[in-house]
Amino acid sequence: MIIWRRFIHTSIPHFTQTAQATQSPLSILRRKTGYSLIHCRKALEQFNNNVEEAELWLHQRAQQEGWSKATKLQTRTATQGLIGMIMKSNQAGAMVEVNCETDFVAKNEKFQQLVGQVATSLLMNNENINDKIFFDKESLSTIPTFDDKSKTLADLAALFVGSVGENVVLRRGVILPIKNNQFLASYCHGQLGESLQSCRVGKYGALVSYSSATAVETTSKQEQQQEDDENEGSSIPHTMIRPYPLRTIFTNNQQQQKTIELSSYLDAEENTEIRHEFLNGNVYALPTADNIQDILLKNIRVYLEKQFSDYHVLPSYIRIQTPDPTFIYYPSLCLTKQSLKQDQHITREPLLIIEIITPSTERLILYEKSLNYQRIPSLQEIVYIWPNLKISHVDRRSNDQQWKREYYSLNDTVELKSLNGHIVLADIFNSVVSTVFVYWKSRKN
């Protein structure tokens, strides 16, 4: 039998040489610049271990080699890249696209920093513009960098090319200013983080400049409570305005609401100024439409009535009852083949439904109402319209009874195949407040 035993000793290890090695000029220069060990050693030898002079020489050489490499690699396709977005409060927003050859480089932190530098430079060099400006490759490349006006973004890209050996393309850029009574919103999908000066980078980006027709009215909690107390004895009790995000009929915060019979809802709804929807015994008050929605709905109504004289655009007080009679909704607009009697306020046979989408109703309409609408046998198409983005999509019933979706932008014509007609979005938005929407996806060269 063999027994091994570790002998206790009191020797003290010495790490002096290792500690000194981590603080050597070579290590410092390598860590600061990221250049190869061979180039860093050569620079230190040339400048007698002076880190600052060696770093400056390395940058100058990398710039020269970068331009040389950039010239050689400019014919190579750049199929990857990122979108960079940055906003300056109450002034403007900028969005850029920078492409590279591989996804590996696109995920590199230094490439993300490059995208951030390009976006920041674009914004800081165009702070006092009055209208949106688009930049192509050539115009974007000539913009000075934000931290050194003697260098351009093309110089910055060439320096990066010299360090990674891949082609880099400054694809495009855009600036959206914030004018009087306007707001600016942005969205970055597939966001990888904030690279520089709060610049967000990702695969998709959108900038939206919009304005409000009227000031938004807000109600304090105290005023709302007072209003609720005054309406406590109203014909429809326990009404609630739908919050955002979507609250379905199964969530816990509805347990305090007492259910009522369908007949009680129908009787009470005829004598109330506030519209309510009925969901399986629960009643919900609808928010009042703003001026933009009113103008848009009037435009759509006139447009449909002129085009489809054989159909009936129902008044706004008409509700839709789904095959499950416990679900009753108010659509934004509804079109049927048959007209309704004067005392009839509910239809069960809509042919076309149009819904105006707002940020507070988007999830409610797309994930609750649309599913219940699609169960109506007579319904052929549902048109969804976003006033703030000036876009639309249509859910359309196909011959195999499956629902398919098509998307439309402002300059498109929305086909209404069930009616053999169409809607030109630009026409119905003609008198609605202006919105500027810029959407980009990182694309191939």
Residue, then its C-alpha position, 0 to 999 in steps of 0.5 A: m500500500i502506498i500513502w502520499r502525504r503533502f508536507i507542510h512548508t512555510s515558503i512564501p511565493h514571490f509574484t514580483q516578476t508577474a506583477q511587473a509583467t502585467q504593468s509593462p509598457l507592452s501590456i499597457l499599449r496592447r490593452k489600450t490600442g488592441y493592436s497585435l503584439i508584434h506591432c506594439r513591440k515594434a512601436l515601443e522599440q522605436f520610441n524607447n518604451n514611450v507608451e504615448e508616442a508609440e500609441l500615436w504612431l500605431h494610430q497613424r500607421a493603422q490609419q494609413e494601412g486602413w485607407s489602403k485596405a479600405t481601397k482594396l476591400q471596397t469591392r467586397t460585399a458587406t452583408q451584415g451590420l447594425i442600425g444606430m439610433i440616438m436622440k437629443s431631447n427637444q432637438a432632433g434624432a438621428m439614425v444610421e446604418v453601418n455594414c460589415e462583411t460578417d456577423f462576427v464583426a457586427k457583434n464585436e463591441k468595437f464595431q458597435q462603438l463605431v456605429g455609435q460614433v457615426a450616429t453621434s457625429l451625425l447628430m452633433n453636426n446637424e443640430n440646427i436643421n429645420d427639416k428631415i435630411f437623408f444622407d447617402k454613402e458619400s455625404l455621410s462619409t464627409i461628416p466630421t467626427f464629433d470629438d475631432k473635427s479634423k477627421t471625417l467619418a470615412d477616416l474613422a471607418a478606414l481606421f476600423v478596417g485597418s484593425v479588423g481587415e473587413n470592408v466597412v460601409l457607411r450605408r446611410g443616415v437620417i436626421l429628424p428635427i423636432k419642430n413646434n408642437q411635435f414629438l419624436a419617438s424611436y424603436c430599436h429591435g434586436q437591441l445589443g445595448e448602448s454603444l456611445q452617448s446613449c446610442r442604441v444599436g440593433k438590427y432594426g430601427a424606426l424614428v417617428s416624428y408626430s404632432s397632436a391635433t389638440a392638447v391631451e386632456t388628463t384627469s387626476k385620480q381625485e377628479q376621476q374618483q369624484e366622477d365615479d362617485e357622481n356616476e355611482g347611481s348611473s344606469i350601468p354600474h361598475t363600468m371600467i375603462r380598459p387599461y393598457p396593456l391589455r386586460t382580458i376578461f380572465t384577469n384577477n383585477q376584474q373580480q371586484q366587478k359584479t356581472i350583469e345580465l345581457s338584457s340589462y346591458l342592452d336596456a341601459e346602453e340605449n340611455t347612456e352617452i358613454r359607450h360600453e362593451f359587454l364581455n361575458g357579463n362584464v361591462y367596460a366604458l370606452p375612451t372618447a375618440d380624439n380629434i385625429q380619430d374623428i377626422l380619419l373616420k369621417n374621411i373613411r366613411v365618405y370614401l366608402e359611401k362614395q365607392f360602395s353604394d350597394y353596401h351600407v356603412l353603419p352609424s357609429y352607434i351600431r354594435i357587433q355581436t359575435p357568435d358567442p352572444t356574451f361578446i358585444y363590441y363597438p367597431s370603429l366602422c362597419l359595413t354590411k350588405q343589408s341595412l338595419k331597421q331604425d330601432q336596431h342597434i346591433t348587427r350579427e352579419p358584418l362584411l367589413i370591419i375597420e378599426i382605428i389603432t392607438p397605442s392604448t388600444e393596440r393589444l386589445i384590438l389585435y389580440e382580443k377583438s380580432l379573434n372574436y371578430q374572426r369567428i363571425p361567419s359573414l365577415q370577410e375582411i378586417v382593416y386596421i389603421w394606425p393614425n400615428l404611423k400612417i400604416s395599415h394591415v388587413d386580415r382577409r378570409s381566404n377561400d379555405q376559411q383561413w385568415k391571411r394578413e397583408y401590410y400597407s404603407l402610406n403610399d399603398t392602395v389597400e385592396l378590399k377584395s370582398l367588395n371589389g374595391h380599395i382604399v387609398l391611404a394617402d387620401i384618407f390621411n389628407s387632412v390628418v396631422s402630419t407624421v414622419f415615419v422612418y423605418w430601416k432594417s440592416r440590409k445587404n450591400 
